[in-house]
Amino acid sequence: MRDAFVKKLNESAADNPDIMLLVGDLGFGVVADFGLTYPKQFLNCGVAEQSMVGIAAGMASAGRRPFVYSIANFPTLRPLEQIRNDVCYHGLGVTIVSVGAGLAYGSLGYTHHAVEDISILRSLPGMRVYSPADAMECRAAVDAILADPSPAYLRLGKNKEPLMHEAPPDLFQGAPIVVREGSDVTVLVAGPIIVQALEVAEQLAEAGVSVRVVSCPVIKPLNAEAVRDAAAGTVGIVTLEEHTVLGGFGSAVLEAFAVRGWRTPILPLGLADAATHIIGGQEWLRERAGLATSYVRDSVASFTSTNA
Amino acid sequence: MDTTELARRARISALTMCSQSGASHIGAALSVIDVLAVIYGDVANVSPDRVDDPARDIVLVSKGHSASGVYAVLGQAGYFPLDWLDDYYLDGSHLGGHVTAHGVPGVELSTGALGHALPFGVGRALTDKIDGIDRRVFVVLSDGECAEGSNWEGALMGAHHGLGNVTVVVDRNRLQILGRTEDVLGLEPFPDKWRAFGWEVEEIDGHDHAAIRRALRVRSDRPRAIIANTTKGKGVDFMEDKVEWHTLVPNADQLAVAIAQLETNTTEVPA
């Protein structure tokens, strides 16, 4: 997905000289082409993320559209006050791009696990939040971001995520996309962990439970009506995210439904509220950090029968 | 109005604003008003009748807590109606207790959390350098805020890219909330730190308008840091170099004494 992002930005920059790519000395083998093609639109800010976001805000105040690129929590939590004050307070068109959503950098340890970012970034005023599931959604998200002058956060996976779509979907209205039809229950997913939802759907189909899998890459502004419509005819919604359940994607859906008085049953699934001390790759960690496939499967099955 | 008179009037306004509204930070406003008066009133290519001019210089005040001083200078210089100053800090005012850009002509960046304006200014200056635009970016820092690491990140970038279009002025009043800067978290050798970061450094008397003007007019192929040695609370004898006037609010009697000093002793602020 990171390659898809840089490729898409490369294409967009061809006829948009305002696009800037700022990197915090990360992206070896990924960002070099952009820098070679557009040397005046590329800036390595060094390992200095607070400065990088401030610089991006200064550039945006002059009309540029900077994309601030780094991995995990480095472009989000480290310069959070710069994002809040310099970018959001002034409503500037800076896009924060983080590679390595959730546990993608699993073996590198908890410092590199981006598992609270949705919660924190979506609370900022005017900040749009995108969490694409695959390269196609990533391309679509970049188009949606560039079509709007407000701040944005783009939460990317890492690489080689299976494609969910043959072409980029239309994300301009923020509508979720049905990836697998089903009639009993809806699993609503933000991000590349959608592959786990599809696996769960496959397993439950054998047990006679028909699971609809829906990708929801636009977390903020959440298109609540479209989310409700996407779950129509099923007993309710299980949200799935590789992120803490505290304040994340599931919380966004719960809030949106609660304030509208909609009584759709909703079960948010996500990572346990605990710093991870064990070492392992993404899938290995998922199994041990609250998102084991068997646990998700059993939770969806139990939710379905309870609300049937 | 010459900058000395602008500064004198701004001091009276800032004192009145803080006293009437119950706002803090008068000491930090008084220390930096001369620098602000020379930047806004003379050296920077800015004026009240073209605040949106794309060719204007960019003035960023990182020490957002000196808001009363910034607004007083801008108000006295004609950027907005003077009566805006009357409800500074009060409910529904245009003017908040930290520098606010939203709806305030002449203010480019809202600040208040420290260590933000220098990286922002570096980004603005880099953009101009890429575009071949000869615009200057002035960034006013407090000395206490130089403990924020983000300033030094920005300083690295400014030097690395040879941003001669950036000029920092540090309001070196040597006091912060709980004590002297050198007792709280020492900055010295302060000019040497900026030099070591690749900046051209000049130390001046931060209340001498001629010195401020001359130092700010110097152009270089490197970013410049002007260490403006100042006195916190400058212009009011019982506030000068007193740590408590970062926080205290002058009462009506103190305000009367302060204004009397500024009205009768116009030589207090050297021309």
Boltz contact constraints between the chains, C-beta under 6 A:
constraints:
  - contact:
      token1: [A, 40]
      token2: [B, 130]
      max_distance: 6.0
  - contact:
      token1: [A, 48]
      token2: [B, 153]
      max_distance: 6.0
  - contact:
      token1: [A, 50]
      token2: [B, 150]
      max_distance: 6.0
  - contact:
      token1: [A, 50]
      token2: [B, 153]
      max_distance: 6.0
  - contact:
      token1: [A, 51]
      token2: [B, 119]
      max_distance: 6.0
  - contact:
      token1: [A, 51]
      token2: [B, 150]
      max_distance: 6.0
  - contact:
      token1: [A, 51]
      token2: [B, 153]
      max_distance: 6.0
  - contact:
      token1: [A, 51]
      token2: [B, 154]
      max_distance: 6.0
  - contact:
      token1: [A, 51]
      token2: [B, 157]
      max_distance: 6.0
  - contact:
      token1: [A, 54]
      token2: [B, 119]
      max_distance: 6.0
  - contact:
      token1: [A, 54]
      token2: [B, 120]
      max_distance: 6.0
  - contact:
      token1: [A, 55]
      token2: [B, 119]
      max_distance: 6.0
  - contact:
      token1: [A, 55]
      token2: [B, 122]
      max_distance: 6.0
  - contact:
      token1: [A, 55]
      token2: [B, 123]
      max_distance: 6.0
  - contact:
      token1: [A, 57]
      token2: [B, 120]
      max_distance: 6.0
  - contact:
      token1: [A, 58]
      token2: [B, 120]
      max_distance: 6.0
  - contact:
      token1: [A, 58]
      token2: [B, 123]
      max_distance: 6.0
  - contact:
      token1: [A, 58]
      token2: [B, 124]
      max_distance: 6.0
  - contact:
      token1: [A, 59]
      token2: [B, 123]
      max_distance: 6.0
  - contact:
      token1: [A, 59]
      token2: [B, 127]
      max_distance: 6.0
  - contact:
      token1: [A, 62]
      token2: [B, 124]
      max_distance: 6.0
  - contact:
      token1: [A, 62]
      token2: [B, 127]
      max_distance: 6.0
  - contact:
      token1: [A, 81]
      token2: [B, 113]
      max_distance: 6.0
  - contact:
      token1: [A, 85]
      token2: [B, 113]
      max_distance: 6.0
  - contact:
      token1: [A, 85]
      token2: [B, 116]
      max_distance: 6.0
  - contact:
      token1: [A, 86]
      token2: [B, 116]
      max_distance: 6.0
  - contact:
      token1: [A, 86]
      token2: [B, 120]
      max_distance: 6.0
  - contact:
      token1: [A, 89]
      token2: [B, 110]
      max_distance: 6.0
